[in-house]
Amino acid sequence: MPTDSDIIPPSEPGPKTPDAGSELKAPSISIATVIWPIVLGLGAVSIIGFATFEPDMFSRMARTLNPWIMLGAVAMVGSRILMGGLRLSHVSHNRLPLWGGIKGQLAWDFASNITPSLLGGAPIAAYYIVKQSSGREQKGVRIGEVTAFMMFILLLDQTWFTLSVPILLVAAMFMEVIPSSAGAVGSYVALLYFVLFMVWTVLFAYATLFRPELLGRVVDRICRIRFLRKYRERASHEMEDYSERANALRSQPLSFFVRGLLLTGLTWISRYFLVVFIVWSVFPSVDQLLLFMRSIAMTISALIIPTPGGAGGIEALYALYFSSLMPSAFLAPTLIVWRILGYYIFLGIGVFMSTHQIHKSIRRKKKMAMVDLVADRNPESEIARDS
């Protein structure tokens, strides 16, 4: 039966391992990093709002707004955070408590919103997970473990998307999943992209769990490029660790994967339903099923947008996928609400968490400096510093 630490490879004999988080540097987040995607997003919203503006659009929305359904949209945001926290706690074999998992998920969402979609927010989330677990009475989560957690969660996300693609392809036979406004060429390109995405994810999952040496060969060939040769040795070492962690993942029971995939599905379904509840709350006659399917298609399409959090591009995708499902006057207002609940709120929480962590680190350093000063003046107080 796998133990709590089976998800990571055993440590090699050697020097004493530092405390959790001592080797992990705080990620650098500049003001420009946060402002840039906001500017992109608001610029796209402004263009869409200008193109679809009608003088009475807000009064029309106010007359048709169902507050209870809109409350369901808020509930989907809470469900997304809760399910993400439960998933992190589960993947850590409950060594990361639920509240720590929720904080880690919030950090991940924040980081994902200020980095390109393909990169994701794993490094910043890893930092917060280590920090949340350190300093507790029980053994903290080590850096190597967090890397394994991130790898497994990324694999779960990819697996979920792969399972979603066949659903979209089947649904496309009975409903207009790809809007007609995309044109025949656009529809074929989108379908081809979904198929290629599914094939790539299957290959990635197979290589991760069963043939990690294949990824090692690919990385080694890439690092043979002249300007990347200096990273070849380091990349080789990382891929060896990656292979060991993949072997550890394979040793997990089936129930571990099933529950992880279930929590992953609930996390993403909450995201899909967010736009459904928002549009439904102001336009009751909307086709909820088609709206849900297009929400899945839009999410997968947004994965290749190179801007931070898909800002700028995802607003255009929103207009493409949903403009035909509601009055044009409702397009910009619902887009604004969707971005506030699904994007800007996480930017705000992330900035608050980052600021709080910085202040906490400053206070810790001041406290340690004061203890050291007292110890230097009075050697007998060395016991207090050690404790």
FENWO-V600061 format. One record per residue. N is the residue number from 1. RES is the residue in one letter. NEAR is the number of other ideal C-beta (glycine too) atoms within 10 Angstrom. Layout:
BEGIN
N;RES;NEAR + N;RES;NEAR
END
This chain:
BEGIN
1;M;4 + 2;P;12 + 3;T;8 + 4;D;12 + 5;S;17 + 6;D;17 + 7;I;23 + 8;I;21 + 9;P;18 + 10;P;9 + 11;S;10 + 12;E;5 + 13;P;5 + 14;G;6 + 15;P;5 + 16;K;5 + 17;T;12 + 18;P;11 + 19;D;13 + 20;A;22 + 21;G;23 + 22;S;12 + 23;E;12 + 24;L;19 + 25;K;7 + 26;A;14 + 27;P;16 + 28;S;7 + 29;I;16 + 30;S;9 + 31;I;8 + 32;A;9 + 33;T;13 + 34;V;18 + 35;I;12 + 36;W;16 + 37;P;21 + 38;I;18 + 39;V;12 + 40;L;19 + 41;G;26 + 42;L;17 + 43;G;13 + 44;A;22 + 45;V;19 + 46;S;12 + 47;I;15 + 48;I;20 + 49;G;16 + 50;F;9 + 51;A;12 + 52;T;18 + 53;F;12 + 54;E;13 + 55;P;8 + 56;D;10 + 57;M;18 + 58;F;13 + 59;S;10 + 60;R;17 + 61;M;18 + 62;A;11 + 63;R;9 + 64;T;13 + 65;L;12 + 66;N;14 + 67;P;8 + 68;W;8 + 69;I;16 + 70;M;17 + 71;L;12 + 72;G;18 + 73;A;21 + 74;V;14 + 75;A;14 + 76;M;22 + 77;V;18 + 78;G;10 + 79;S;18 + 80;R;24 + 81;I;20 + 82;L;18 + 83;M;22 + 84;G;25 + 85;G;23 + 86;L;19 + 87;R;26 + 88;L;27 + 89;S;21 + 90;H;19 + 91;V;27 + 92;S;23 + 93;H;18 + 94;N;11 + 95;R;20 + 96;L;26 + 97;P;17 + 98;L;14 + 99;W;11 + 100;G;21 + 101;G;24 + 102;I;20 + 103;K;22 + 104;G;30 + 105;Q;27 + 106;L;20 + 107;A;26 + 108;W;25 + 109;D;22 + 110;F;26 + 111;A;27 + 112;S;22 + 113;N;24 + 114;I;24 + 115;T;19 + 116;P;15 + 117;S;20 + 118;L;9 + 119;L;12 + 120;G;18 + 121;G;23 + 122;A;20 + 123;P;16 + 124;I;24 + 125;A;27 + 126;A;24 + 127;Y;21 + 128;Y;28 + 129;I;31 + 130;V;23 + 131;K;22 + 132;Q;24 + 133;S;23 + 134;S;16 + 135;G;11 + 136;R;13 + 137;E;5 + 138;Q;8 + 139;K;13 + 140;G;21 + 141;V;26 + 142;R;24 + 143;I;20 + 144;G;18 + 145;E;25 + 146;V;28 + 147;T;18 + 148;A;25 + 149;F;27 + 150;M;20 + 151;M;18 + 152;F;24 + 153;I;24 + 154;L;14 + 155;L;21 + 156;L;22 + 157;D;18 + 158;Q;20 + 159;T;19 + 160;W;17 + 161;F;19 + 162;T;18 + 163;L;14 + 164;S;22 + 165;V;22 + 166;P;12 + 167;I;12 + 168;L;19 + 169;L;14 + 170;V;10 + 171;A;18 + 172;A;17 + 173;M;7 + 174;F;10 + 175;M;12 + 176;E;17 + 177;V;22 + 178;I;24 + 179;P;20 + 180;S;10 + 181;S;13 + 182;A;15 + 183;G;11 + 184;A;9 + 185;V;8 + 186;G;14 + 187;S;17 + 188;Y;12 + 189;V;13 + 190;A;20 + 191;L;17 + 192;L;10 + 193;Y;15 + 194;F;22 + 195;V;13 + 196;L;11 + 197;F;19 + 198;M;20 + 199;V;12 + 200;W;12 + 201;T;19 + 202;V;14 + 203;L;13 + 204;F;17 + 205;A;15 + 206;Y;12 + 207;A;17 + 208;T;22 + 209;L;15 + 210;F;12 + 211;R;14 + 212;P;20 + 213;E;14 + 214;L;14 + 215;L;17 + 216;G;18 + 217;R;12 + 218;V;12 + 219;V;18 + 220;D;13 + 221;R;9 + 222;I;12 + 223;C;17 + 224;R;10 + 225;I;10 + 226;R;6 + 227;F;6 + 228;L;12 + 229;R;10 + 230;K;9 + 231;Y;14 + 232;R;15 + 233;E;10 + 234;R;10 + 235;A;16 + 236;S;13 + 237;H;10 + 238;E;14 + 239;M;19 + 240;E;14 + 241;D;14 + 242;Y;21 + 243;S;17 + 244;E;16 + 245;R;22 + 246;A;22 + 247;N;13 + 248;A;18 + 249;L;20 + 250;R;11 + 251;S;11 + 252;Q;16 + 253;P;11 + 254;L;7 + 255;S;8 + 256;F;18 + 257;F;16 + 258;V;10 + 259;R;15 + 260;G;19 + 261;L;17 + 262;L;16 + 263;L;22 + 264;T;23 + 265;G;16 + 266;L;16 + 267;T;23 + 268;W;21 + 269;I;19 + 270;S;20 + 271;R;17 + 272;Y;20 + 273;F;21 + 274;L;23 + 275;V;26 + 276;V;21 + 277;F;24 + 278;I;28 + 279;V;26 + 280;W;22 + 281;S;22 + 282;V;22 + 283;F;19 + 284;P;11 + 285;S;9 + 286;V;18 + 287;D;14 + 288;Q;15 + 289;L;12 + 290;L;20 + 291;L;22 + 292;F;16 + 293;M;23 + 294;R;29 + 295;S;22 + 296;I;21 + 297;A;25 + 298;M;18 + 299;T;20 + 300;I;18 + 301;S;21 + 302;A;16 + 303;L;16 + 304;I;13 + 305;I;18 + 306;P;11 + 307;T;17 + 308;P;22 + 309;G;30 + 310;G;26 + 311;A;23 + 312;G;20 + 313;G;19 + 314;I;25 + 315;E;25 + 316;A;15 + 317;L;18 + 318;Y;24 + 319;A;22 + 320;L;19 + 321;Y;25 + 322;F;24 + 323;S;18 + 324;S;15 + 325;L;19 + 326;M;18 + 327;P;16 + 328;S;15 + 329;A;17 + 330;F;24 + 331;L;23 + 332;A;24 + 333;P;20 + 334;T;20 + 335;L;25 + 336;I;18 + 337;V;20 + 338;W;21 + 339;R;21 + 340;I;13 + 341;L;20 + 342;G;22 + 343;Y;21 + 344;Y;17 + 345;I;15 + 346;F;25 + 347;L;19 + 348;G;13 + 349;I;16 + 350;G;24 + 351;V;15 + 352;F;12 + 353;M;16 + 354;S;19 + 355;T;10 + 356;H;10 + 357;Q;17 + 358;I;12 + 359;H;10 + 360;K;11 + 361;S;12 + 362;I;10 + 363;R;10 + 364;R;11 + 365;K;10 + 366;K;10 + 367;K;10 + 368;M;11 + 369;A;10 + 370;M;10 + 371;V;15 + 372;D;12 + 373;L;11 + 374;V;13 + 375;A;16 + 376;D;11 + 377;R;8 + 378;N;10 + 379;P;8 + 380;E;7 + 381;S;15 + 382;E;13 + 383;I;9 + 384;A;11 + 385;R;12 + 386;D;8 + 387;S;5
END
